[in-house]
Amino acid sequence: MEDLYPMTFKPILKKMIWGGNALCPFKGITPVEEGVGESWEISDVKDNCSIIDNGFLNGKSIDEVIKTYGASLLGKSTMERTGETFPLLIKFIDAHDNLSIQVHPNDQLAWQRHHSFGKTEMWYVIKAAPGAALYSGFSKQIDPEEYVQRVADNSFMEVLQRYEVHAGDAFFLPAGRVHAIGAGCFIAEIQQTSNITYRIYDYNRRDANGKGRELHTELAKDAIDYTIYKDYRSHYTPQKNASVELAGCKYFTTNLLDLDKGEARFHALKKCTDSFVIYLCLEGYVQMRDENVLHDPIMLHQGQTLLFPATTQEVFMAPLPACKLLEVYIPKV
């Protein structure tokens, strides 16, 4: 059996009623498709499995490769926790219009109701139109009964915490936190592998037939975390040529790498993880390779995503001349 190598994937483009036209240009895809709201970069969601598009595994789906290589791809400790499922769903999102107000169940509730993982996630704002905003958490204390009443009388937005956002802002969204992406936001999203979303409010939008999208008021009622926090943003200090943590939890760690010099050498974090490592290129160009001289270097440009299997010992990066990356992996617990 041949050794694994750094892998790229064919993006899965999703048209949405709120989608725009910025994803294709961002990723260098032509012709430009209108109304694309999401690009699923790496996915093991049922009926939406990513397809490898480089190397000898070209054309194979990620679930096929996991069945063959198992811990060599995922990491032994990762497999012990999540089995033969790739545990993360990686996306770029272009919100031309407001997304619905929603919440995701935690692992226990999602397994009980849907036989699925829950969904904890995080956002990194790549760019934002002037005045663009996100919603995360509550601005005042409410209880489940008030929640139901406010959904019924269309006043639910009044108790949500709104944040005007700019490029570089980050938000960690544990399962149970009410949230929404607003119009004009272009973000990278890291989340557990789950497609379970409870839609709470959709601005009374109607389709061409006058029909609104389904709401999940009762399902969301028990999934919401009603706790109030002073600030729902993730705060960090940007640094050049260093790894800066944006979000860390048992499901994933996400770091920001802003590189502008020479060949930067980063170990593949073996002391703190037994996991694959994913890189999303947010800006610029970077040449990347592992320690195996038989593996060809890969040129990664803005909008592309690269996965290093868990067997990788070292990752070498040469920004050309500068790049900005997100680095994602599963931490040891």
HURA-V641695 format. One record per run of one state. SS is the DSSP state (H for helix, E for strand, L for the rest). FROM is the first residue (numbers start at 1). TO is the last residue. If there is no record, write none. Layout:
SS|FROM|TO + SS|FROM|TO
This chain:
L|1|6 + E|7|10 + L|11|11 + E|12|20 + L|21|21 + H|22|27 + L|28|35 + E|36|42 + L|43|43 + E|44|45 + L|46|47 + E|48|49 + L|50|50 + E|51|52 + L|53|60 + E|61|61 + H|62|69 + L|70|70 + H|71|74 + L|75|75 + H|76|82 + L|83|87 + E|88|95 + L|96|100 + E|101|103 + L|104|106 + H|107|114 + L|115|120 + E|121|128 + L|129|132 + E|133|138 + L|139|143 + H|144|152 + L|153|155 + H|156|159 + E|160|164 + L|165|169 + E|170|173 + L|174|178 + E|179|181 + L|182|184 + E|185|192 + L|193|197 + E|198|201 + L|202|216 + H|217|223 + L|224|232 + E|233|234 + L|235|239 + E|240|240 + L|241|242 + E|243|248 + L|249|252 + E|253|259 + L|260|262 + E|263|267 + L|268|272 + E|273|290 + L|291|297 + E|298|301 + L|302|304 + E|305|308 + L|309|313 + E|314|331 + L|332|333
